[in-house]
Amino acid sequence: MVEPLLSVRSLSAGYGDASVLDEVSFELEEGGALALLGRNGMGKSTLLATLMGHTLRRGGTIALRGRPVERLAPHLRPAAGFGWVPQERDIFPSLTVEENLTVAARRGPWTLARVHELFPRLRERRSNLGSQLSGGEQQMLAIGRALMLNPALVLLDEPLEGLAPVIVEELSAAIRRMVEREGLAIILVEQHAHIALGLTRDAIVLERGRIVHRAPSATLAQDHATLERYVGMRVAAKAA
Ligand SMILES: Nc1ncnc2c1ncn2[C@@H]1O[C@H](COP(=O)(O)OP(=O)(O)OP(=O)(O)O)[C@@H](O)[C@H]1O
């Protein structure tokens, strides 16, 4: 049997007394691309934050390439292979674009040149400060910085949120290239289900911290009843 890239078993977690994730189990193969869908507040960001060690884990296991990581301190998880692009982007405003990219870089196939190739705007803006970037450029920088860690898996938390349609297209094309051409594994949280399903191979749907549906992305994209039920009418209408 081929070992999965990521194996999550019966993962339960929350914040303080509040329990959010309830017995979540799933696997992701090497080079896999997984969409994580569900309405607001259903636990999608919490699942990514839990993989990064930023919540209170109540039970369950997380293994990356067979290595148990659920007890690793959050600051050690990037070195273990997790690249995280949080919803807030968290770029350093007083560092230049190039400094943001290189400050925590790790050796591997993703270099400054390759990140510039994926996002030519970051090359053009390399001497600008993080604070001088548009929202779309900040998002490109956040993804580029995660790639410079040379991760085994990239966790993308609503990377297209609040961006203009032309930037959404540019970023979607870059994510598609990361997955299809570079073979990078991703977990993509996205409110725009039709876009997320177009960029991934498999999907899971969270409802109040539990997985309530799993399917190949192409199948779920056609399953309007399930999308309406768990993701919302607006998205299902767009997917139709
Ligand atoms: N730092 C926190 N402290 C306490 N509760 C939190 C915290 N972050 C999230 N929650 C709660 O956890 C639950 C799940 O939130 P989460 O952000 O994971 O949902 P989500 O599916 O990612 O939704 P969204 O699209 O709104 O980000 C919500 O009830 C939320 O209020």
PDBQT file of the ligand as one rigid body, heavy atoms in Angstrom, charges set to zero:
ROOT
HETATM    1  N1  LIG A 301      -9.648  32.009  17.776  1.00  0.00    +0.000 N 
HETATM    2  C1  LIG A 301     -10.864  31.529  18.057  1.00  0.00    +0.000 A 
HETATM    3  N2  LIG A 301     -11.310  31.453  19.320  1.00  0.00    +0.000 NA
HETATM    4  C2  LIG A 301     -12.521  30.946  19.622  1.00  0.00    +0.000 A 
HETATM    5  N3  LIG A 301     -13.403  30.491  18.701  1.00  0.00    +0.000 NA
HETATM    6  C3  LIG A 301     -13.022  30.545  17.413  1.00  0.00    +0.000 A 
HETATM    7  C4  LIG A 301     -11.744  31.064  17.019  1.00  0.00    +0.000 A 
HETATM    8  N4  LIG A 301     -11.661  30.979  15.671  1.00  0.00    +0.000 NA
HETATM    9  C5  LIG A 301     -12.821  30.438  15.247  1.00  0.00    +0.000 A 
HETATM   10  N5  LIG A 301     -13.647  30.176  16.287  1.00  0.00    +0.000 N 
HETATM   11  C6  LIG A 301     -14.968  29.544  16.217  1.00  0.00    +0.000 C 
HETATM   12  O1  LIG A 301     -14.819  28.269  15.647  1.00  0.00    +0.000 OA
HETATM   13  C7  LIG A 301     -15.905  27.972  14.780  1.00  0.00    +0.000 C 
HETATM   14  C8  LIG A 301     -15.373  27.594  13.421  1.00  0.00    +0.000 C 
HETATM   15  O2  LIG A 301     -14.744  28.732  12.824  1.00  0.00    +0.000 OA
HETATM   16  P1  LIG A 301     -13.834  28.619  11.526  1.00  0.00    +0.000 P 
HETATM   17  O3  LIG A 301     -13.202  29.970  11.310  1.00  0.00    +0.000 OA
HETATM   18  O4  LIG A 301     -12.963  27.443  11.604  1.00  0.00    +0.000 OA
HETATM   19  O5  LIG A 301     -14.933  28.376  10.412  1.00  0.00    +0.000 OA
HETATM   20  P2  LIG A 301     -14.802  28.451   8.847  1.00  0.00    +0.000 P 
HETATM   21  O6  LIG A 301     -15.554  27.283   8.334  1.00  0.00    +0.000 OA
HETATM   22  O7  LIG A 301     -13.384  28.591   8.450  1.00  0.00    +0.000 OA
HETATM   23  O8  LIG A 301     -15.604  29.768   8.509  1.00  0.00    +0.000 OA
HETATM   24  P3  LIG A 301     -15.143  31.123   7.845  1.00  0.00    +0.000 P 
HETATM   25  O9  LIG A 301     -15.358  30.937   6.397  1.00  0.00    +0.000 OA
HETATM   26  O10 LIG A 301     -16.098  32.107   8.452  1.00  0.00    +0.000 OA
HETATM   27  O11 LIG A 301     -13.703  31.374   8.224  1.00  0.00    +0.000 OA
HETATM   28  C9  LIG A 301     -16.792  29.200  14.775  1.00  0.00    +0.000 C 
HETATM   29  O12 LIG A 301     -17.860  28.979  15.669  1.00  0.00    +0.000 OA
HETATM   30  C10 LIG A 301     -15.895  30.291  15.272  1.00  0.00    +0.000 C 
HETATM   31  O13 LIG A 301     -16.629  31.269  15.966  1.00  0.00    +0.000 OA
ENDROOT
TORSDOF 0
